[in-house]
Amino acid sequence: MSSRPLHVRWLGRTKYRDAYALQHALALRGTDDWLLCQEHEPTYTMGVRTDPANVLVDPATVGAELVRADRGGDVTFHGPGQLTAYPVLTLPGRGAGDKPDTPAYVRTVEQVVIDTLSDLGLPGATRLDDYPGVWIARPGQRPRKIAAIGVRMAHNRTLHGVALNVCPDLGFFEHIVPCGITEYGVTSLAAEGIDVGLEEATDAFIARAAQRWGGGPIDRSDVVWRHHVTDLAPFSRPAPDGGTADPSPIDPPSTTLPPVIPSPVTLSPRRSKRLADAGVSEAVPYRQRKPEWMRA
């Protein structure tokens, strides 16, 4: 556990390439600890050890992008309904001048997910030997991966992280061999009968991550959660016909503003002279509406 503050950011729905650039910039050009949480647009990512044969279709034909990343592991999917979290942390070495223990760090990420799932009502998540990630492996059932983990260490700074399936479209995984594993499938909280939204799952994950990596104060800021049009400010809402925003059909004002009654304008002698020099014969109060011919 670090004594530095942990900066937590919910970034909303992002393109994978944008989040990739951001975490690398934070890791390589800074020293603060970060936890970047988001859901991605549909994307298949290939790790450094990916077998291209594990990508079974042209991603564009299923509405997804294909990106090669510098993380470990094989091909996986990122998309809506999946919490993708990137811890950008400085880890101590095992000794003077030594590199951090990467397998030990992976186990801590797995444990954060296992504890999060228990908090959300899905106890019993576990690890499988030789298969990084978090699994649901009940007696008499074939194991199913619920969270994929792929990391990279650069100058004692962590990159990439974990993808937790909350309520994604699992059909996207049918177009790849997820993580190069042919004998086991994937699952999600929703598929396991746990009815939680992405916001609740993210809050639970951040709480556990803060316990693990946030020895100092937690600095959290979120992009606005947007699940429905009414989550937007009135001026940003679309009109019912798809045109420009018009708050009245969706959120009618409770009161009507009284009309503005022009009041006499008292001008200083200096201002009167300037108006006269400009050819203005009558000053208009700034609260009075412009005449039609002056409106843009």
BELGIJO-V257884 format. One record per residue. N is the residue number from 0. RES is the residue in three letters. OMEGA is omega in radians with two decimals (999 if undefined). Layout:
BEGIN
{{N | RES | OMEGA} {N | RES | OMEGA}}
END
This chain:
BEGIN
{{0 | MET | -3.11} {1 | SER | 3.04} {2 | SER | 3.12} {3 | ARG | 3.07} {4 | PRO | 3.10} {5 | LEU | 3.12} {6 | HIS | -3.09} {7 | VAL | 3.14} {8 | ARG | 2.90} {9 | TRP | -2.99} {10 | LEU | -3.11} {11 | GLY | 3.11} {12 | ARG | -3.03} {13 | THR | 2.93} {14 | LYS | -3.08} {15 | TYR | -3.10} {16 | ARG | -3.14} {17 | ASP | 3.12} {18 | ALA | 3.10} {19 | TYR | -3.14} {20 | ALA | -3.10} {21 | LEU | -3.10} {22 | GLN | 3.11} {23 | HIS | 3.11} {24 | ALA | 3.14} {25 | LEU | -3.09} {26 | ALA | -2.99} {27 | LEU | -3.08} {28 | ARG | -3.13} {29 | GLY | 3.14} {30 | THR | -3.13} {31 | ASP | 3.07} {32 | ASP | -3.09} {33 | TRP | 2.94} {34 | LEU | -3.10} {35 | LEU | -3.11} {36 | CYS | -3.13} {37 | GLN | 2.84} {38 | GLU | -3.06} {39 | HIS | 2.86} {40 | GLU | -3.07} {41 | PRO | -3.05} {42 | THR | 2.92} {43 | TYR | 3.13} {44 | THR | 3.14} {45 | MET | 3.08} {46 | GLY | -3.04} {47 | VAL | -3.13} {48 | ARG | -3.09} {49 | THR | 2.95} {50 | ASP | -3.10} {51 | PRO | 3.13} {52 | ALA | 3.13} {53 | ASN | 2.99} {54 | VAL | -2.91} {55 | LEU | -3.12} {56 | VAL | 2.98} {57 | ASP | -3.08} {58 | PRO | -3.11} {59 | ALA | -3.11} {60 | THR | 3.11} {61 | VAL | 3.06} {62 | GLY | -3.11} {63 | ALA | 3.09} {64 | GLU | 3.08} {65 | LEU | -3.08} {66 | VAL | 3.02} {67 | ARG | -3.10} {68 | ALA | -3.12} {69 | ASP | 3.08} {70 | ARG | 3.01} {71 | GLY | 3.06} {72 | GLY | -3.07} {73 | ASP | -3.07} {74 | VAL | 3.04} {75 | THR | -3.10} {76 | PHE | 2.97} {77 | HIS | 3.13} {78 | GLY | 3.13} {79 | PRO | -3.12} {80 | GLY | 3.13} {81 | GLN | 3.05} {82 | LEU | 3.07} {83 | THR | -3.05} {84 | ALA | 3.14} {85 | TYR | 2.98} {86 | PRO | 3.06} {87 | VAL | -2.95} {88 | LEU | 2.96} {89 | THR | -3.10} {90 | LEU | 3.09} {91 | PRO | 3.04} {92 | GLY | 3.14} {93 | ARG | 3.10} {94 | GLY | -3.11} {95 | ALA | 3.13} {96 | GLY | -3.12} {97 | ASP | 3.05} {98 | LYS | 3.08} {99 | PRO | 3.12} {100 | ASP | -3.07} {101 | THR | 3.10} {102 | PRO | 3.11} {103 | ALA | 3.10} {104 | TYR | 3.11} {105 | VAL | 3.13} {106 | ARG | 3.10} {107 | THR | 3.09} {108 | VAL | 3.10} {109 | GLU | -3.10} {110 | GLN | 3.07} {111 | VAL | 3.14} {112 | VAL | 3.13} {113 | ILE | 3.12} {114 | ASP | 3.12} {115 | THR | 3.14} {116 | LEU | 3.09} {117 | SER | 3.11} {118 | ASP | -3.10} {119 | LEU | 3.08} {120 | GLY | 3.12} {121 | LEU | 3.13} {122 | PRO | 3.04} {123 | GLY | 3.05} {124 | ALA | -2.98} {125 | THR | 3.03} {126 | ARG | 2.99} {127 | LEU | 3.11} {128 | ASP | 3.07} {129 | ASP | 3.14} {130 | TYR | 3.11} {131 | PRO | -3.12} {132 | GLY | -3.13} {133 | VAL | -2.96} {134 | TRP | 2.92} {135 | ILE | -3.03} {136 | ALA | 3.13} {137 | ARG | 3.13} {138 | PRO | 3.11} {139 | GLY | -3.14} {140 | GLN | 3.07} {141 | ARG | 3.13} {142 | PRO | 3.14} {143 | ARG | -3.12} {144 | LYS | 3.12} {145 | ILE | 3.12} {146 | ALA | 3.09} {147 | ALA | -3.12} {148 | ILE | 3.05} {149 | GLY | -3.04} {150 | VAL | 3.01} {151 | ARG | 3.10} {152 | MET | 3.12} {153 | ALA | 3.14} {154 | HIS | 3.13} {155 | ASN | 3.10} {156 | ARG | -3.09} {157 | THR | 3.09} {158 | LEU | -3.13} {159 | HIS | -3.05} {160 | GLY | -2.94} {161 | VAL | 3.03} {162 | ALA | -3.11} {163 | LEU | -3.14} {164 | ASN | 3.10} {165 | VAL | 3.13} {166 | CYS | -3.14} {167 | PRO | 2.98} {168 | ASP | -3.07} {169 | LEU | 3.09} {170 | GLY | 3.12} {171 | PHE | -3.12} {172 | PHE | -3.13} {173 | GLU | -3.10} {174 | HIS | 3.09} {175 | ILE | 2.90} {176 | VAL | -2.97} {177 | PRO | 3.11} {178 | CYS | 3.14} {179 | GLY | -3.08} {180 | ILE | -3.07} {181 | THR | -3.00} {182 | GLU | -3.11} {183 | TYR | -3.13} {184 | GLY | 3.14} {185 | VAL | 3.13} {186 | THR | 3.14} {187 | SER | 3.05} {188 | LEU | -3.13} {189 | ALA | -3.13} {190 | ALA | 3.11} {191 | GLU | 3.06} {192 | GLY | 3.14} {193 | ILE | -3.07} {194 | ASP | 3.07} {195 | VAL | 3.09} {196 | GLY | -3.12} {197 | LEU | -3.12} {198 | GLU | 3.13} {199 | GLU | 3.13} {200 | ALA | 3.13} {201 | THR | 3.12} {202 | ASP | -3.14} {203 | ALA | 3.13} {204 | PHE | -3.13} {205 | ILE | 3.13} {206 | ALA | 3.13} {207 | ARG | 3.12} {208 | ALA | 3.13} {209 | ALA | 3.08} {210 | GLN | -3.05} {211 | ARG | -2.98} {212 | TRP | -3.03} {213 | GLY | -3.14} {214 | GLY | 3.11} {215 | GLY | 3.14} {216 | PRO | 3.11} {217 | ILE | 3.12} {218 | ASP | -3.08} {219 | ARG | 3.01} {220 | SER | -3.06} {221 | ASP | 2.79} {222 | VAL | -3.06} {223 | VAL | 3.01} {224 | TRP | -3.09} {225 | ARG | 3.12} {226 | HIS | -3.05} {227 | HIS | -3.10} {228 | VAL | -3.12} {229 | THR | 3.04} {230 | ASP | -3.12} {231 | LEU | 3.00} {232 | ALA | -3.06} {233 | PRO | -3.07} {234 | PHE | -3.14} {235 | SER | -3.06} {236 | ARG | 3.12} {237 | PRO | 3.03} {238 | ALA | -3.11} {239 | PRO | -3.13} {240 | ASP | 3.13} {241 | GLY | -3.12} {242 | GLY | -3.11} {243 | THR | -3.06} {244 | ALA | 3.07} {245 | ASP | -3.02} {246 | PRO | -2.97} {247 | SER | -3.13} {248 | PRO | -3.06} {249 | ILE | -3.03} {250 | ASP | -3.07} {251 | PRO | 3.13} {252 | PRO | -3.10} {253 | SER | -3.14} {254 | THR | 3.08} {255 | THR | -3.11} {256 | LEU | 3.11} {257 | PRO | 3.12} {258 | PRO | 3.12} {259 | VAL | 3.13} {260 | ILE | -3.12} {261 | PRO | 3.08} {262 | SER | -3.14} {263 | PRO | -3.14} {264 | VAL | 3.09} {265 | THR | -3.07} {266 | LEU | 3.04} {267 | SER | 3.10} {268 | PRO | -3.13} {269 | ARG | 3.13} {270 | ARG | 3.11} {271 | SER | -3.14} {272 | LYS | -3.13} {273 | ARG | 3.12} {274 | LEU | 3.14} {275 | ALA | 3.11} {276 | ASP | -3.14} {277 | ALA | 3.12} {278 | GLY | 3.13} {279 | VAL | -3.09} {280 | SER | -3.09} {281 | GLU | 3.11} {282 | ALA | -3.13} {283 | VAL | 3.09} {284 | PRO | -3.07} {285 | TYR | 3.11} {286 | ARG | -3.14} {287 | GLN | 3.13} {288 | ARG | 3.10} {289 | LYS | 3.00} {290 | PRO | -3.03} {291 | GLU | -3.03} {292 | TRP | -3.13} {293 | MET | -3.04} {294 | ARG | 3.10} {295 | ALA | 999}}
END
